[in-house]
Amino acid sequence: MAVEVLIRRKFVKEKAEQLAPLIVKLRSLATMQLGYISGETLKCIDPPDESEYLVRSTWYSIEDWRRWLHNPARKAVQDEIDAVLLEKPTYRIYEPLVGGIIMKLKD
């Protein structure tokens, strides 16, 4: 079953120009990995002064994600990214909600 991975990165505002190319590099490497489906990177705009990126990626399985998480090439770029972060990134893994929510209509 596919999984969604959310990565939150709070960065030093003055180092944003250094961070963006590293995020692009990491994403480019990810697209070549077995099990990678898609991804996007979002910048927080509310509150407007927040220095945070949110990365969402979709993988065929949690095993595919974990293989990428521990990939030496990924770790090398992540080390460069960590140098401009305020704190360590947070990782959350989600799976689709099976069945969803069914609303009952009034008669």
N, C-alpha and C positions, 0 to 999 in steps of 0.2 A: 504494500500500500504506500502511496506517495506521502511524503512528509513536507511540511513547510518549516523552514528554519528562519527565525528572526534574530538578528544580531543588532544590538544597540551599542553605539559608540559615542561617548561624550568626548569632545576634543577641545584642545586649547584654541580659542578663536583666532589668535594670531598665527596659528600654524595650519589653518584650513587649506591654504594653497599647497602645502606639502602633503596633506592627507588625501585630497581628492585623486591625484594620479595613482597613489598607492591602492586606493579602493578600486579604481578602474583596472589596475594591474591584477589585483587579486581576483576580481570578477572575470577577467579575460582567462586567467588560468583555470578558474572553476568551470567555465563553459566547455573546456576540453576534457573534463573528468567523466568517467563512467558513472551514469546515474543522474547527472545534472539535467534538469528539465528547463528551468527558467529562473530569472531573478530580477530584482530591481533595487535601486538605492534611493532612499528618500531623505530629504533634509528637513528637520523640524522647523516650522515657521510660526508656530503658536505654542508657547510664547515666542515673540519675535527675536528675543535675544538669546534663545537657547542654542547652544553649539552641540548639536547631536545629529548623527546619521542613523537611519534604520535601514538595514539590509534585509530583504526578504528573498529567500531562494527556495526553490522546489526541487526535491530529489525523489527518485523512484523509491528509495527505501532509506531507512535510518542507517543501515549498514553502509550505503553509498555515501551518505553525509559524513559518517564517522571516519570512513577511509579518507575522505578529503580533509576533514578536520586534523588528522594526524599526518597528512602528507608533508614531507620535508620542504617542498617548494612553497607550500602555503605557510608553514611555520616561519620561513625566512622573511616573507613579506609581512606577515603578522607582527614579527619582531620590529620591523621598521614602523609599522602603524602604531604599535604600542608606545613608541617614543614620542608621539604627538597627542596621545590621549590623556585625559584628566584622570581616568580610572580604567580598570580592566574592562573589556567589552563583556556584555552579558549575552548569553545564548539561550534561546528557548526553542523547543521543537514541538510542533503541533501536527496532528493528523486530522483529516476531515471528519466532521461530525456525521456519523452514519444516521440516516433517517431524518435529520434536520428537525425543525420545529413545525408542527402542524397546528394551524389556528382553527379553532372551532367557530363556524359561522352561526349567528343567531338565526333561529327559524322565524 
